[in-house]
Amino acid sequence: MNRPVTLPPEMLGLRRPRWRLAATLRRALLAAVVLLQTLVATYFMLSVLPYHGGNLVEAGMAAVFALLFAWITVGFWIGVTGFVLRRFGGDRLSLMRQQDEVSLQSTPLARTAVVMPIYHEPVGRSLQGLKSVILSLQGTGKLAYFDFFILSDSRDPDVWLAEQAAWDALRDELGLQGQLFYRRRPLNLNHKSGNIADFLRRWGRAYDYMVVLDADSLMAGETLVRMVQLMQRHPQVGILQSSPSLVNARSLFARLQQFSNQLYGPLFTTGLAAIQLGHAAFWGHNAILRVQPFMQHCGLRKLPGWGLFKGPVLSHDFAEAAYMGRAGLEVWLEPELTHSYEESPPTLSDELTRDRRWAKGNLQHLWLMLFSRRLRLAHRMAFLNGIMGYVASPLWFTFLVLTTIEVARLILWPINYFPEQNQLVPLWPEWHPQRAVWMVSITLALLFLPKFLAILDVLLRGRRQEYGGAIRLFFSVLLEMFISALLAPIRMLAHCRYVLEALFNVNLRWAGQNRSGETSWLVAVLNQGIGSLLALGWAGFALWLEPMFFFWSLPVAIPLILAAPIFVLLSKVGWGETLMRRRWLQIPEETRSSTLLDDVERPSRVTAIEQHSAFNDAIVHPYTNRLQVQLAHAPRARRQQRELQQLARRCLQEGPESLSAAERNLLAGDAVSLQWLHAQVWQAEPQSIWGRLLHQRIGADRTSATR
């Protein structure tokens, strides 16, 4: 079972794939349509402008408009492609369609490592999610082929001590002493990609495949088995990416994200997969990788440039997919791999914090796109699409600035009808408001028509009740569109800031994601106050300049002025739960039972660990102390021992709160200190700090034992 599995030649499918020609034709058709549509739209845009692009301001407006219009046009046609393919039963060239179901199920498995890199994540939720995945795999009868690794980069002692205790509890509960492992790196080098690389150096050669999960990832056992079988049948595939759906949302913001992901996502992922085929991107999680070529070809060197383009690559996933493609292997996105899940950031503030990291990482890809040799064009375009995801905001902001300059110039400065010397015929500004209305209408259609196609797709498939019924579905989409329109200017201004920070190479703090909690008014005002003042000033200037221009500015200005209330209200869990009870923004998983999702919510020893201070437990609780002593460092050098003894005495006399996080980290990692403190605490006076903590812990154990 643990030896590599050799497949018969007829199962290997090593002949030249049929999809390459289809991919070339599809991409060429998409490029032609987008280019033609953009040229026509830019021509109409020039005809709307008073001087038809005859000055630098108008030429700049037309150029920026062309870039933005082309970008949203690509998204529109990907959505339409996805809708058409779903109406015809899916893409016949997809990886899932290249063999029948009987052949796939009869494919033998191979050794697979399931790895979960974590950094200061909620311990109970992360490991309970992993437990749910393991139980689901157990139900398939294929658990023996999989090993599980929790790869921690946490530095807060209360976090990593809780991780170790939860890992031990989970390993004991499931009886996986030889299959569930935990490692915490002594040094955080290169963030998540460095954590994965450390695992591969130590254990990679023992496995054929590696499945990467995030701390909030969930994948059904059947999905994991099917992914391994697909990799077995297609040895030319280096990475197979599933399309994770959002679940478990509670706040209003998270439920909006979850609803749009579940409703619109299938159209866009189907269309995207059809365009990319075997040149898809890797999203960093909920995917399976072929270990040997990944180790051989996907190591990330530091960028050799300057500023932003010097140092480690922050967004590793797209780069790893490009390197895998350069090595001659395929990367596939497979939308039909269902029961793959993740969770949304609970608030807009948390999403933008994540975007700040992603913006810098995606902009670094510009160096790889331009200077990396032998990358496939499709992967260079994936880099460009990721870059545009953030550069589109400064482009939109530039368009607004140029529009304001154009209006101000026409109103505040006298019109020069003879801008050139010896000009005999005056140059009259021309206005075509009807064309302007058409331009706005076409742009809105590109943005919103795919969303209505998603409604039609659900109705034609007879799945309306999974989304609360046709009426609730329709009004949920209207609500999502309205709030998305409010959020667009807020995201635009935030992304402009992040792009500038990235270009000036502002250092970012790497931190775990917040997966719970609401945004306070103070945080919202401090975060959005400057943007609100800028928007208020711009709207006031527009009103003073020209009332019609003021009305034109309101869709952008109003959300920015009201950004703080929007931040706070969207973070409310109560509002999200109220809509859930009324079946608004409903998703299919909320209408049917799912053991995979239900197991995450069940109380267990793993989730109970976070109820107590992990550092205090490592000293007070006998079993936890023995565990942490076994996992701690061996005795240190004499000088370090003296320092640790002083810290241990201060901890005993003044209590754990007297120590900084760094000092508690030192004590928690030293076996001798933990043993000594444990012995001293159990002899402490009842009225002492540790005596009271000991009494509280014993009482908590008795209470839990009687339940």
FIBAGU-139219 format. One line per 5 residues: number of its first residue (from 1); their letters; for each residue y, z negated, x negated of C-alpha. Coordinates in steps of 0.05 Angstrom, whole numbers, always signed. Last residue first. Layout:
<rs>
NUM> A> Y:Z:X | ...
</rs>
This chain:
<rs>
707> RTAST> +349:-642:+431 | +326:-708:+400 | +320:-680:+329 | +390:-650:+332 | +419:-719:+347
702> RDAGI> +378:-753:+292 | +400:-702:+241 | +473:-710:+261 | +468:-785:+254 | +438:-779:+184
697> RQHLL> +496:-733:+165 | +549:-780:+193 | +519:-839:+156 | +517:-801:+90 | +589:-779:+99
692> RGWIS> +609:-852:+113 | +573:-876:+50 | +603:-819:+11 | +673:-842:+25 | +656:-916:+17
687> QPEAQ> +646:-963:+75 | +570:-957:+75 | +568:-974:+0 | +535:-918:-41 | +462:-921:-63
682> WVQAH> +444:-855:-29 | +507:-825:-59 | +488:-844:-130 | +420:-809:-128 | +450:-746:-97
677> LWQLS> +507:-746:-147 | +459:-750:-206 | +414:-694:-180 | +473:-648:-165 | +504:-661:-233
672> VADGA> +439:-645:-270 | +428:-580:-232 | +497:-551:-245 | +522:-495:-199 | +548:-541:-146
667> LLNRE> +588:-580:-198 | +623:-519:-226 | +639:-491:-157 | +666:-558:-135 | +714:-555:-193
662> AASLS> +735:-483:-176 | +745:-502:-103 | +790:-560:-124 | +764:-630:-123 | +793:-691:-88
657> EPGEQ> +765:-667:-21 | +694:-680:-47 | +704:-756:-51 | +747:-800:-95 | +695:-842:-131
652> LCRRA> +635:-796:-128 | +675:-732:-140 | +712:-765:-197 | +646:-786:-228 | +618:-716:-220
647> LQQLE> +680:-684:-251 | +676:-729:-311 | +602:-715:-319 | +616:-640:-314 | +666:-643:-370
642> RQQRR> +618:-682:-414 | +562:-632:-398 | +607:-574:-416 | +618:-603:-485 | +544:-618:-493
637> ARPAH> +521:-548:-475 | +494:-538:-405 | +431:-563:-370 | +396:-509:-328 | +436:-473:-274
632> ALQVQ> +425:-484:-200 | +370:-454:-156 | +321:-512:-163 | +377:-563:-156 | +401:-527:-93
627> LRNTY> +332:-533:-61 | +323:-606:-81 | +392:-623:-54 | +378:-586:+11 | +314:-626:+21
622> PHVIA> +347:-693:+6 | +412:-681:+45 | +472:-715:+12 | +492:-673:-49 | +477:-602:-26
617> DNFAS> +497:-624:+44 | +566:-642:+20 | +575:-574:-11 | +547:-538:+50 | +596:-574:+96
612> HQEIA> +560:-579:+163 | +557:-535:+225 | +547:-473:+182 | +472:-489:+176 | +461:-485:+251
607> TVRSP> +461:-409:+251 | +401:-406:+204 | +362:-461:+239 | +366:-420:+302 | +410:-406:+362
602> REVDD> +397:-338:+395 | +456:-290:+394 | +428:-243:+340 | +360:-241:+374 | +392:-210:+436
597> LLTSS> +417:-150:+397 | +348:-129:+370 | +313:-151:+434 | +357:-103:+474 | +365:-113:+549
592> RTEEP> +403:-61:+588 | +472:-55:+618 | +513:-83:+560 | +478:-37:+510 | +504:+24:+549
587> IQLWR> +578:+8:+537 | +630:-21:+585 | +704:-11:+574 | +714:-40:+644 | +653:-73:+675
582> RRMLT> +694:-127:+711 | +660:-181:+670 | +675:-140:+607 | +748:-133:+626 | +754:-209:+631
577> EGWGV> +716:-217:+565 | +766:-173:+529 | +825:-209:+559 | +796:-277:+540 | +782:-254:+468
572> KSLLV> +855:-242:+456 | +868:-199:+393 | +900:-143:+434 | +952:-191:+460 | +974:-216:+392
567> FIPAA> +980:-150:+356 | +1014:-117:+416 | +1064:-175:+420 | +1081:-164:+346 | +1085:-88:+351
562> LILPI> +1135:-87:+409 | +1189:-52:+369 | +1137:-7:+336 | +1105:+11:+402 | +1174:+27:+432
557> AVPLS> +1199:+70:+373 | +1144:+123:+372 | +1140:+141:+445 | +1216:+126:+450 | +1241:+178:+399
552> WFFFM> +1245:+237:+448 | +1285:+193:+497 | +1334:+179:+442 | +1338:+253:+424 | +1358:+267:+495
547> PELWL> +1412:+213:+492 | +1443:+243:+429 | +1470:+208:+367 | +1485:+139:+392 | +1418:+136:+427
542> AFGAW> +1382:+163:+364 | +1418:+111:+321 | +1395:+56:+367 | +1324:+83:+366 | +1325:+84:+290
537> GLALL> +1353:+14:+285 | +1300:-13:+333 | +1245:+23:+295 | +1269:-7:+229 | +1274:-76:+260
532> SGIGQ> +1203:-71:+288 | +1176:-48:+221 | +1208:-107:+186 | +1179:-156:+237 | +1108:-130:+236
527> NLVAV> +1070:-177:+190 | +1116:-237:+195 | +1118:-229:+271 | +1043:-220:+278 | +1026:-278:+232
522> LWSTE> +1073:-325:+269 | +1048:-302:+337 | +976:-318:+317 | +922:-265:+313 | +854:-285:+342
517> GSRNQ> +789:-306:+309 | +723:-274:+290 | +695:-223:+241 | +744:-232:+184 | +722:-187:+127
512> GAWRL> +707:-215:+59 | +760:-211:+5 | +780:-166:-53 | +853:-178:-70 | +890:-113:-82
507> NVNFL> +931:-94:-143 | +990:-48:-130 | +977:+19:-163 | +1046:+49:-148 | +1010:+106:-112
502> AELVY> +966:+55:-77 | +1025:+13:-53 | +1059:+76:-28 | +996:+97:+10 | +989:+27:+39
497> RCHAL> +1061:+26:+64 | +1054:+93:+97 | +988:+69:+127 | +1024:+10:+160 | +1078:+56:+189
492> MRIPA> +1026:+104:+218 | +981:+49:+243 | +1038:+21:+285 | +1058:+91:+308 | +986:+106:+331
487> LLASI> +974:+38:+364 | +1013:+51:+427 | +981:+120:+437 | +912:+87:+426 | +931:+36:+479
482> FMELL> +945:+91:+530 | +883:+132:+511 | +838:+71:+517 | +867:+53:+585 | +858:+125:+609
477> VSFFL> +786:+125:+582 | +772:+60:+619 | +802:+92:+681 | +752:+149:+678 | +692:+104:+662
472> RIAGG> +710:+55:+717 | +711:+112:+767 | +647:+145:+742 | +605:+82:+740 | +606:+22:+693
467> YEQRR> +592:+59:+628 | +516:+56:+633 | +525:+75:+706 | +553:+143:+686 | +491:+163:+647
462> GRLLV> +469:+223:+687 | +471:+269:+627 | +523:+314:+661 | +567:+253:+674 | +563:+228:+602
457> DLIAL> +579:+297:+574 | +637:+305:+623 | +667:+239:+600 | +659:+262:+527 | +693:+328:+545
452> FKPLF> +750:+286:+571 | +757:+253:+503 | +752:+321:+469 | +812:+344:+510 | +857:+287:+485
447> LLALT> +883:+305:+416 | +879:+381:+419 | +908:+380:+490 | +965:+335:+467 | +982:+386:+412
442> ISVMW> +979:+444:+462 | +1025:+407:+510 | +1076:+390:+456 | +1078:+462:+433 | +1085:+488:+504
437> VARQP> +1143:+441:+517 | +1177:+465:+454 | +1165:+537:+475 | +1201:+523:+540 | +1258:+489:+503
432> HWEPW> +1274:+553:+464 | +1341:+541:+429 | +1375:+590:+382 | +1428:+573:+330 | +1473:+633:+320
427> LPVLQ> +1482:+666:+253 | +1546:+706:+256 | +1544:+780:+236 | +1588:+805:+178 | +1562:+759:+122
422> NQEPF> +1603:+773:+58 | +1580:+705:+30 | +1524:+670:+66 | +1526:+611:+115 | +1570:+648:+166
417> YNIPW> +1559:+611:+232 | +1569:+544:+199 | +1559:+492:+253 | +1605:+433:+245 | +1569:+370:+222
412> LILRA> +1554:+310:+267 | +1512:+343:+321 | +1472:+396:+284 | +1464:+354:+221 | +1443:+293:+261
407> VEITT> +1389:+333:+298 | +1362:+362:+233 | +1364:+296:+196 | +1326:+261:+253 | +1274:+317:+253
402> LVLFT> +1267:+311:+177 | +1255:+235:+183 | +1204:+244:+239 | +1167:+297:+200 | +1166:+253:+138
397> FWLPS> +1136:+196:+180 | +1082:+244:+204 | +1068:+265:+133 | +1068:+193:+110 | +1015:+179:+164
392> AVYGM> +973:+241:+150 | +964:+216:+78 | +916:+163:+104 | +861:+203:+140 | +884:+262:+98
387> IGNLF> +851:+230:+37 | +785:+222:+74 | +788:+294:+97 | +803:+317:+26 | +744:+279:-2
382> AMRHA> +699:+310:+51 | +728:+377:+31 | +707:+365:-41 | +638:+347:-14 | +634:+413:+24
377> LRLRR> +657:+451:-38 | +599:+424:-78 | +616:+386:-141 | +603:+423:-206 | +658:+388:-246
372> SFLML> +701:+330:-225 | +775:+345:-236 | +807:+361:-169 | +764:+325:-118 | +748:+268:-165
367> WLHQL> +822:+256:-179 | +840:+261:-106 | +784:+211:-92 | +830:+156:-117 | +869:+166:-52
362> NGKAW> +807:+145:-13 | +799:+80:-51 | +872:+61:-44 | +871:+75:+30 | +805:+39:+40
357> RRDRT> +832:-26:+14 | +893:-24:+58 | +850:+1:+116 | +811:-64:+114 | +874:-105:+123
352> LEDSL> +895:-56:+178 | +830:-69:+215 | +838:-144:+208 | +909:-142:+236 | +886:-98:+294
347> TPPSE> +837:-153:+313 | +762:-165:+318 | +741:-117:+263 | +687:-75:+296 | +613:-90:+290
342> EYSHT> +554:-49:+265 | +494:-15:+297 | +436:+33:+288 | +392:+37:+349 | +391:+113:+348
337> LEPEL> +375:+162:+292 | +394:+224:+333 | +462:+229:+299 | +430:+247:+231 | +480:+255:+174
332> WVELG> +445:+288:+115 | +454:+288:+40 | +414:+339:+1 | +394:+338:-72 | +416:+388:-125
327> ARGMY> +446:+338:-174 | +516:+358:-151 | +495:+337:-81 | +476:+267:-105 | +542:+264:-142
322> AAEAF> +581:+282:-79 | +542:+230:-38 | +557:+177:-91 | +631:+195:-90 | +635:+189:-14
317> DHSLV> +603:+120:-19 | +641:+89:-77 | +709:+74:-48 | +740:+31:-103 | +726:+77:-162
312> PGKFL> +734:+34:-225 | +794:+42:-271 | +850:+93:-278 | +871:+141:-224 | +918:+93:-189
307> GWGPL> +957:+83:-253 | +933:+133:-305 | +872:+177:-314 | +802:+162:-341 | +770:+140:-276
302> KRLGC> +714:+91:-289 | +644:+119:-286 | +604:+113:-222 | +529:+119:-230 | +502:+166:-178
297> HQMFP> +456:+213:-218 | +398:+175:-247 | +399:+112:-204 | +408:+153:-141 | +355:+202:-165
292> QVRLI> +304:+145:-171 | +324:+105:-109 | +322:+155:-53 | +374:+127:-7 | +372:+103:+65
287> ANHGW> +433:+92:+108 | +462:+38:+153 | +515:+26:+99 | +561:+61:+50 | +585:+118:+93
282> FAAHG> +549:+174:+54 | +577:+243:+67 | +541:+306:+90 | +522:+367:+50 | +454:+380:+82
277> LQIAA> +484:+397:+150 | +560:+390:+142 | +584:+431:+202 | +528:+409:+248 | +532:+337:+225
272> LGTTF> +607:+337:+242 | +595:+365:+311 | +540:+315:+327 | +582:+259:+297 | +643:+280:+338
267> LPGYL> +607:+285:+404 | +565:+222:+395 | +627:+182:+375 | +669:+195:+437 | +635:+146:+484
262> QNSFQ> +604:+94:+438 | +661:+94:+387 | +714:+95:+441 | +682:+36:+477 | +672:-5:+413
257> QLRAF> +744:+6:+390 | +771:-15:+458 | +724:-74:+458 | +747:-95:+389 | +820:-94:+410
252> LSRAN> +807:-133:+474 | +768:-186:+436 | +693:-194:+447 | +656:-137:+413 | +581:-146:+403
247> VLSPS> +569:-72:+389 | +596:-12:+350 | +549:+47:+340 | +521:+67:+272 | +511:+141:+256
242> SQLIG> +451:+144:+209 | +458:+170:+138 | +400:+200:+99 | +412:+204:+24 | +373:+241:-30
237> VQPHR> +338:+293:+13 | +297:+344:-27 | +235:+301:-16 | +236:+318:+59 | +173:+291:+92
232> QMLQV> +177:+224:+58 | +252:+217:+71 | +239:+231:+144 | +184:+179:+145 | +229:+127:+113
227> MRVLT> +283:+141:+165 | +231:+136:+221 | +208:+68:+197 | +280:+43:+195 | +295:+69:+264
222> EGAML> +231:+38:+293 | +250:-29:+262 | +318:-27:+296 | +380:-30:+253 | +436:-82:+254
217> SDADL> +495:-84:+207 | +547:-140:+207 | +537:-161:+134 | +530:-88:+113 | +462:-56:+105
212> VVMYD> +436:-10:+51 | +365:+18:+57 | +333:+32:-11 | +275:+79:-23 | +218:+90:-72
207> YARGW> +218:+18:-97 | +196:-20:-160 | +242:+19:-205 | +303:-10:-170 | +288:-83:-185
202> RRLFD> +335:-106:-241 | +379:-46:-256 | +379:-27:-182 | +402:-96:-160 | +460:-96:-211
197> AINGS> +480:-27:-187 | +483:-51:-115 | +528:-109:-135 | +571:-62:-177 | +580:-16:-117
192> KHNLN> +600:-76:-75 | +655:-101:-123 | +660:-68:-191 | +640:-131:-230 | +636:-197:-194
187> LPRRR> +604:-240:-249 | +548:-292:-241 | +514:-250:-188 | +482:-287:-130 | +411:-267:-115
182> YFLQG> +368:-279:-53 | +299:-253:-37 | +257:-241:+25 | +189:-209:+14 | +144:-258:-23
177> QLGLE> +166:-321:+13 | +168:-284:+79 | +139:-336:+126 | +190:-321:+180 | +216:-392:+187
172> DRLAD> +209:-409:+113 | +247:-347:+90 | +300:-358:+142 | +310:-431:+122 | +312:-413:+48
167> WAAQE> +362:-357:+61 | +404:-404:+104 | +406:-457:+49 | +424:-405:-4 | +479:-374:+39
162> ALWVD> +506:-444:+56 | +511:-458:-19 | +545:-391:-27 | +598:-405:+27 | +615:-478:+13
157> PDRSD> +616:-461:-61 | +669:-406:-52 | +650:-351:-101 | +610:-302:-59 | +582:-240:-94
152> SLIFF> +516:-245:-57 | +459:-196:-55 | +410:-214:+1 | +347:-173:-14 | +292:-154:+35
147> DFYAL> +225:-123:+21 | +193:-70:+65 | +124:-37:+67 | +91:-99:+94 | +136:-98:+156
142> KGTGQ> +101:-37:+185 | +70:-67:+247 | +127:-40:+289 | +142:-109:+318 | +152:-137:+248
137> LSLIV> +207:-87:+238 | +244:-115:+298 | +234:-185:+272 | +262:-165:+205 | +324:-132:+236
132> SKLGQ> +337:-194:+279 | +330:-238:+217 | +381:-195:+181 | +429:-206:+239 | +416:-281:+236
127> LSRGV> +431:-276:+162 | +499:-245:+172 | +518:-285:+234 | +501:-353:+204 | +534:-339:+138
122> PEHYI> +601:-313:+162 | +618:-268:+103 | +647:-291:+37 | +619:-231:+0 | +553:-199:+22
117> PMVVA> +509:-142:-3 | +450:-132:+43 | +391:-95:+13 | +329:-68:+48 | +280:-46:-6
112> TRALP> +229:+6:+13 | +158:+18:-12 | +128:+81:+18 | +108:+102:+89 | +55:+152:+112
107> TSQLS> +75:+209:+159 | +35:+209:+224 | +96:+192:+265 | +134:+252:+238 | +77:+301:+251
102> VEDQQ> +70:+277:+323 | +145:+282:+334 | +151:+354:+313 | +184:+375:+248 | +251:+405:+227
97> RMLSL> +286:+378:+290 | +301:+309:+261 | +334:+340:+200 | +383:+379:+242 | +376:+455:+244
92> RDGGF> +359:+458:+318 | +425:+423:+334 | +420:+384:+399 | +396:+396:+470 | +440:+455:+490
87> RRLVF> +493:+411:+523 | +493:+367:+461 | +508:+428:+418 | +567:+448:+462 | +596:+377:+461
82> GTVGI> +589:+370:+386 | +622:+436:+374 | +680:+415:+419 | +688:+351:+380 | +686:+387:+313
77> WFGVT> +736:+437:+341 | +786:+383:+359 | +779:+346:+293 | +793:+409:+254 | +853:+423:+298
72> IWAFL> +880:+353:+284 | +882:+369:+209 | +910:+439:+218 | +967:+412:+262 | +984:+359:+210
67> LAFVA> +988:+409:+153 | +1026:+461:+193 | +1076:+409:+219 | +1091:+387:+148 | +1106:+458:+127
62> AMGAE> +1148:+473:+190 | +1189:+410:+182 | +1201:+425:+108 | +1224:+496:+125 | +1270:+466:+178
57> VLNGG> +1302:+418:+128 | +1306:+471:+73 | +1343:+521:+115 | +1323:+585:+153 | +1262:+556:+186
52> HYPLV> +1275:+588:+253 | +1350:+569:+252 | +1348:+529:+316 | +1275:+508:+311 | +1230:+528:+369
47> SLMFY> +1213:+596:+339 | +1191:+561:+275 | +1143:+518:+316 | +1116:+579:+351 | +1100:+611:+284
42> TAVLT> +1070:+545:+261 | +1025:+544:+322 | +1002:+616:+310 | +988:+602:+236 | +952:+537:+253
37> QLLVV> +907:+571:+304 | +889:+626:+256 | +874:+577:+199 | +833:+531:+244 | +793:+588:+273
32> AALLA> +780:+619:+204 | +761:+552:+173 | +713:+536:+230 | +681:+605:+226 | +673:+598:+150
27> RRLTA> +643:+529:+158 | +593:+553:+210 | +574:+614:+169 | +564:+574:+105 | +524:+520:+141
22> ALRWR> +480:+572:+174 | +465:+604:+107 | +447:+536:+77 | +406:+513:+137 | +346:+556:+124
17> PRRLG> +323:+513:+66 | +292:+546:+5 | +219:+527:+5 | +201:+456:-15 | +176:+433:+53
12> LMEPP> +137:+374:+27 | +87:+367:+84 | +47:+429:+66 | +41:+404:-5 | +3:+340:+14
7> LTVPR> +43:+276:+6 | +33:+227:-50 | +48:+154:-34 | +74:+110:-90 | +31:+46:-97
2> NM> +47:-16:-57 | +0:+0:+0
</rs>
